[in-house]
Amino acid sequence: MSSEKYGVVMDEDEIADFLEAQGIGTLSMGNETGGYGIPMSFGYDRAGDRCLLNLSFGGDDTKSEYLKEGNQVTLSTYEWHDVDEWRSVVVRGTLEEVSIAENPHVAGIFAAYSKLASRDVFQQPLEELDFEWYELQIEDVHGRQAVE
């Protein structure tokens, strides 16, 4: 079987362009008992080679539990039109909290490149949630796309 049957590897510029354009994906965390994946808006910061996220916390929060156990995460994003037109990127790395006071440009990058995952994803009023900025420090990234 030809490796092209499963797409071709994207180069660094193609991956960066795709991450900038996508702005939404699935953030996955795990521990010894299982995994947890959630739809997540993100802004890709090309200059810093990182993905910026604004995580919400409140009530019974599974995210908090997974983050307490470790900050290794995977962010995957894809675009699929048909079997001959698709792209996907998988980013692995660590999540680190970011101080917006010390890094005010983070919100601007997020606003410029993220896409809203959902308006009604929260099951409680927004004023009851705490939002914290995080950066996914990229340790490994892979992208594939359909053969042109």
C-alpha positions in Angstrom: 0.0 0.0 0.0 1.2 3.4 -0.9 1.6 5.9 2.0 -0.1 8.4 -0.2 -3.4 6.5 0.2 -3.5 8.0 3.8 -2.4 11.4 2.8 0.8 13.3 2.7 2.7 15.0 5.5 2.2 18.8 5.8 5.2 21.0 6.1 5.7 23.5 8.9 4.2 26.4 7.0 1.2 24.4 5.9 0.6 23.4 9.5 1.0 26.9 10.9 -1.4 28.3 8.2 -3.9 25.6 9.0 -3.7 26.2 12.8 -4.2 29.9 12.3 -7.2 29.3 10.0 -8.9 26.6 12.1 -9.3 28.2 15.6 -11.3 25.2 16.9 -10.5 21.6 17.8 -10.7 18.9 20.5 -8.5 19.3 23.6 -7.8 15.9 25.1 -6.4 15.1 28.5 -5.9 11.8 30.2 -4.8 9.9 33.3 -4.5 6.3 34.4 -8.2 5.8 34.6 -9.2 7.3 31.2 -9.4 10.2 29.0 -11.4 13.4 28.6 -11.8 15.4 25.4 -13.7 18.7 24.9 -14.4 21.0 22.0 -12.1 24.0 22.4 -11.6 27.3 20.8 -7.9 28.3 20.4 -5.8 31.0 18.8 -2.6 29.9 17.2 0.3 32.3 17.9 2.7 31.7 15.0 5.5 33.9 16.5 5.4 32.1 19.8 4.6 28.7 18.3 1.9 28.0 20.8 -1.9 27.7 21.0 -3.8 30.1 23.3 -6.9 28.9 25.2 -9.3 30.5 27.6 -10.5 27.7 29.8 -13.6 27.9 32.0 -14.0 26.5 35.5 -16.9 26.2 37.7 -19.0 23.8 39.8 -18.2 20.1 39.2 -15.4 20.6 36.8 -13.8 17.5 35.2 -11.2 19.8 33.5 -9.8 20.8 36.8 -9.3 17.2 37.9 -7.4 16.3 34.8 -5.3 19.4 34.9 -4.3 18.7 38.6 -3.0 15.3 37.6 -0.8 16.6 34.8 -0.7 19.1 32.1 0.2 16.9 29.1 -2.5 17.4 26.4 -3.3 16.8 22.8 -5.2 19.3 20.6 -6.5 17.9 17.3 -8.2 19.8 14.5 -9.3 18.8 11.1 -11.2 19.9 8.0 -13.0 17.3 5.8 -14.9 18.1 2.6 -14.7 14.6 1.0 -12.3 11.7 0.7 -10.0 13.6 -1.6 -10.1 16.9 0.2 -9.2 16.9 3.9 -6.5 18.1 6.3 -5.7 17.4 10.0 -3.2 18.5 12.6 -2.4 16.9 16.0 -0.5 19.0 18.5 1.0 17.5 21.7 2.4 19.5 24.5 1.9 21.0 28.0 -0.6 23.5 29.2 0.7 26.4 31.3 -1.3 29.1 32.8 -0.7 32.6 31.4 -1.0 35.9 33.3 -3.1 38.2 31.1 -1.7 41.2 33.1 1.8 40.2 32.1 0.8 39.1 28.5 -2.0 41.4 27.4 -1.5 40.5 23.7 -2.7 36.9 24.4 -6.4 38.0 24.3 -5.8 39.8 21.0 -4.2 36.7 19.4 -7.0 34.5 20.7 -9.7 36.9 19.4 -8.0 37.2 16.0 -7.6 33.4 15.3 -10.1 31.5 17.5 -13.6 30.3 16.5 -16.4 30.0 19.0 -17.0 26.4 19.9 -20.5 27.0 21.1 -22.6 29.7 22.7 -24.5 27.4 24.9 -21.8 25.0 26.1 -22.0 26.1 29.7 -24.8 24.8 31.9 -24.6 27.6 34.3 -24.5 31.4 34.0 -21.2 32.9 32.8 -20.9 35.0 35.9 -20.6 31.8 38.0 -17.6 30.6 35.9 -14.0 31.5 36.3 -12.0 31.9 33.1 -8.2 31.4 32.9 -5.8 31.8 30.1 -3.5 28.9 29.1 -0.9 28.3 26.5 -0.3 25.0 24.9 3.4 24.8 24.6 3.9 22.7 21.5 6.3 19.8 21.9 5.3 17.8 18.9 3.0 18.6 15.9 2.0 16.5 12.9 -0.2 17.3 10.0 -1.5 15.3 7.1 -3.6 16.2 4.1 -5.2 14.6 1.1 -3.0 14.0 -1.9 -3.4 16.8 -4.4 
